Every structure is written in structure tokens, then in C-alpha cells.
Amino acid sequence: MGEWLTTVDHKRIGIMYLIAALLMLFRGGVDALMMRAQTAVPDNTLLDAQHYNEVFTTHGVVMIIFMAMPFIYALMNFVVPLQIGARDVAFPRLNALSFWLFFMGAMLFNISFVIGGSPDAGWTSYFPLAGNDFSQSVGTNYYMLSIQIAGIGTLISGINFIVTIFKMRVPSMKLMKMPMFTWTALITNAIVVFAFPVLTIALLLGTMDRLFGTHIFTMTNGGMDMLWANLFWVWGHPEVYILILPAFGIYSEIISTFSRRNLYGYKSMVASIVVISFMSFLVWMHHFFTMGQGPLSNSIFSITTMAIAIPTGIKIFNWLLTMRKGKIKFTVPMLYSVGFIPIFTIGGVTGVMLGMASADYQYHNTMFLVAHFHYTIIPGVVFAMLAGLTYWWPKMFGFMLNERIGKWAFWFVAIGFNVTFFPMFFTGLDGQARRMYTYSEATGFGPLNMLSFAGAIGLAIGFALIVYNVYYSVRHSSRDIGSDPWDARTLEWATQTPVQSYNFARTPQVDSIEALWDHKRNGKPIFQGEIEKIHMPNNSGMPFIMSCIFFVWGFSFVFSMWIPAIITTIAIFACMAHRSFEKDDGHYISVEDIKATEKDWEVLTDENR
């Protein structure tokens, strides 16, 4: 246990992110089932209005902040250093601190359920609803402080990965030779660095309003409640692409691998990622078309909203053209990747509908919007994370997940998802408002809502099968999986990357984006030079200790306990000062140990390419 609490190894940190994300997926999934059960029949009394408000608030926060984000960083931590030939990230201790800050933020948010009450102002926590007048419990304090702590960890990760990708690639790997997942990780973390400081300031100002009565977001005494909406969505819409872009990278890796073809249009894929990242900061006002900012603003942001669909559409066609004439192998990761394309396209088309400002007066705040959001986020994040997890699972743990159980899980998830959310397009167009905890039988919403509940049950069965698959595979899967466990004969860099304690004792030589195939075909070794001892950082308990102090710090502010808040604030700065004076020379791994564990990349000859 101590090894895991103090580790700075990017692979172990990635696995800890993964475990946390799966736990939060379970928590958020239970909230979702309660909401679907509550609205399954008219005039239901399973949940009262207050509890329903708390459930949909915590569902949104948990799924976006505490499930999707760590899932993304789990795969980034594990895969990116291996893809670029780095032994770890640029700042291993900061990487550990990033994880523990996220984890403590998540735990602080979740204890609100049993101590003090959960937040109830929606996952967007709009003011004045989130102010003390309308949200008098400490639930919104939990919201402000827990996301603040987790967000600091995410911002640190963003800086860390940008430095890692720019400065720690093997010398021969130029930017336009990087794997697509590494490209999406780079652009995603660039968005993080620009977007998360806005959220940090918004949460700070919101906390000051609630704890110190500063009137920044009030409707009186010089405050401006719409300032919160602007600040939140200046972060919030880029956040959507922080979630989506890594998924695009995962799909690019998987579709290329199991189509047995090189990725079509590599340069256009990179260009579209960059354009999406830039435009993601130019669309935030479409979240409040109906709030009175005027026709000029609505027109500008309507145009940018529809324009951002163009680079996204480019990627769809690239994936389709990659599969064209390919020898497709329908593994579990490929099923999720292929299933993503039509489902995400529905989400994109309905997004363009919502992007028309005049039409948005009909769609806004209805279940149509809820359906659109889930048709982009679930195939664009959850499908991708499950695909990437299954795809890289052999590299993480040394054995395969069972394909048969995995395919059953996919079909339950895919069908259950569509049965759950497609009816919401119709109930939304008929006028069912989101966040409405009950409705009368006269509305006619009952049958379609019951169908949505049945779909949610199917989704739950699918996720239960995924859990069972892990249990079954741990017990029964073979540990002798070879160097190409998917038998894909792929050219992709990441698929062939060995996972071991001491990565890249010799420098890989990257001559093209298909470096592995080229080296195999030309008969040249991909590793060059002599093996030398490597320097590795020592484990450290400081990130865990510091994050525990942050947890107490956040809890103290939630309940306005000023003496513990002051003490923990001093302790945080003391930890930072101690680290600045700490001397840690790390340790060296001997040549003998490296030779005993080294395993060069191996690529099977693709005779039928």
C-alpha cells in the first residue's frame, strides 16, 4: 500500500486515476438510475423535489469532473510517455500531486452526501440560485471548494503534459511524427492551461460571495449574476473539447489498428484538432441564447457554433476513409469505435440545431438539450474510454479482457444508451422541461419516460457486465499474450509499446509516423546505442500528505471553521517551502537490471498489407 501512496511512476498513477474514475462512474450511474426511476411514471414520489435537485446536481458534477476527467488522465498518464519514448512525465512528483489533489477533491465532494447535504443548484451552479439566499445549506460550499481543489490538480497536469510532450520526445520524433493520441493529449492540455484558470477565478469569486458576502454575483449592491454564467461557460465549453479530443485520438489509434491501414489524412486530422481547440473558446454564449444578450451576439455565436462542426466532420470522414477497403477486425475496442460514429453524428446534428439562436428558444431547457448533450458526451467520452481501456488493458495488466463478455457488454451499453436518450428528443420537442422532478399524466410524457427508464436498466446491465468481465478475466485469462496481443499486425506506435518498469534504456529511432513498420521492413533495429544506467526519481509521500492537508483545508472552509482553515493554509505553504529546499538525487538502475527486464518492441510482419 505504501508503494502506491508514495509512487511517482506514471503507470501506477494512471492505474490509480483509472480506479477512481470507475468508482465515480458507479456513483454517477446510481444517480442517473434514480433520476430515470423518478421520471418513469407521472406524479412519482420516489424522490421529493429537494432530493431530485441534489441528485441531478451531483450526477452532472461527478460524471464531468470526477469521472470523465480522471478517465482521460488515466490513459494519458499510462500511454503518452510510452508513445513518445519518455521514461516518465517531466515532473513526476507534480504528477503524483495532481492525482492526489483530484482524489481529495472528489472525496470532499462525495462526503457532502452524508455530512451537511449535497449541492442542489445544478451542475452549472448558476447565481443567484447558488447564492446564500436560495441555497442556504453548505452543499454549494462543497461544490465550490471540491472542484477548486480538483481543478488545481488538473491545471498542474496540463502544464506537466505539455512540457513532457514538447521536451521529452525521443530526439528523432518530430511533431508531425507523433501518434494521434499524443497529438490530442497535447492540444487537450493546452486547452486545460487556458480554460481552467477561468474556472479557478470563478470558483474563488463564488466562494467569496457565499462565505464573505462580497456581492460579486448578486443582483443587488453592484453584483452581476450573468458574470457567473459567462465565466462558467468560458471554461465549460472548452471543457467539452477537453473531454472529446482525447477520445478522437483513441478512436484514431483503434480504427487504424483494426482496419489494418494507416490513418487516412494524418495532417488534416492534426489541423482539425488545432482548429477545434481554437474555436472551442469562441462558442460559449450559445449556452444562454435565451438570456437577453441581443441579436448581434446571438448571431455571432450561432455562426461560430455551426462552424465548429466543420473540423469535427473532417475527422468523421477520415475515420470512414481509414476503414474503406480495410481488413476490419471487429474486436471490442473496434465495436465501440464504429458504434461511436453514427451516434456521435446524431449528437452533432442536434448540436447544430441548438446552435441556431432563434430555434434555441424552442429547444432550450428541455429534454431535447439533455438528449443532445448525452449523444455527444457518452459516445464521445464513455465509449472512447471503454474502447481505450480495453485496447490498452493488455499493456497495463499483462492479460486480455474476455472478448465474448466484452461484446455482450457493448451491445447492452449501445442499445441501452439509445433506448434511454433517443425518446428525450421527442419529449423535449413536446415541451418536457429538464430538471423537472415530476409531471402530470395529462402531459403524455409517461410512456416515453418509462422507455427511457428501461434503457437505463439496459445500460446498468452493460456496465455490470464490464465489471464481471474484469473479475472473470483476472481469474481465467492467459498471461501468455505475446508482443501483439490483438494479433492486429498493426503499424501503430502505441500498440507495440512494451510496458515495463524501465522504459527505453536505449533510444528509439523514429523516421516516420509508421516507424515500427519501416524499421521492421528495412531490417534496422529501432533501438540504437549502448545500454546505460538510467536515473529515476525516488518515491515521495509529500504529494499525498499535501493533498490530505488540502482536504482538511477545503472541509474547514465549507463549514467556516476559520482556525483550522488558517492552520491548514499555513501548512500548505510550509509543504511548498519544504519541497523547495528538499534535495532528492533519485536513484540509478544498473545496466544488469535493465538487461534482465528489457524487451524491445516487436512487430509481426504484415504479409497481407
Secondary structure, DSSP 8 states (H G I E B T S, - for coil): -HHHHH---HHHHHHHHHHHHHHHHHHHHHHHHHHHHHTSSTT--SS-HHHHHHHHHHHHHIIIIIIIHHHHHHHHHHHHHHHHT-SS-S-HHHHHHHHHHHHHHHHHHHHTTTTT----STTTT-TTTTSTTT--STHHHHHHHHHHHHHHHHHHHHHHHHHHHHHSS-TT--GGGS-HHHHHHHHHHHHHHHHHHHHHHHHHHHHHHHHH---SSSSSTT--HHHHHHHHHHHHHHHHHHHHHHHHHHHHHHHHHHHTS--TTHHHHHHHHHHHHHHGGG-GGGGGGGGS--HHHHHHHHHHHHHTHHHHHHHHHHHHHHHTT------HHHHHHHHHHHHHHHHHHHHHHHHSHHHHHHHTTBHHHHHHHHHHHIIIIIHHHHHHHHHHHHHHHSS---HHHHHHHHHHHHHHHHHHHHHHHHHHHTT-BTT-----GGG--HHHHHHHHHHHHHHHHHHHHHHHHHHHHHHHS-S---S-TT------TGGG----SS--SSEE---STTHHHHHHHHT--SEES----EEE----SHHHHHHHHHHHHHHHHHTT-HHHHHHHHHHHHHHHHHHHH-----EEE-HHHHHHH---------TT-
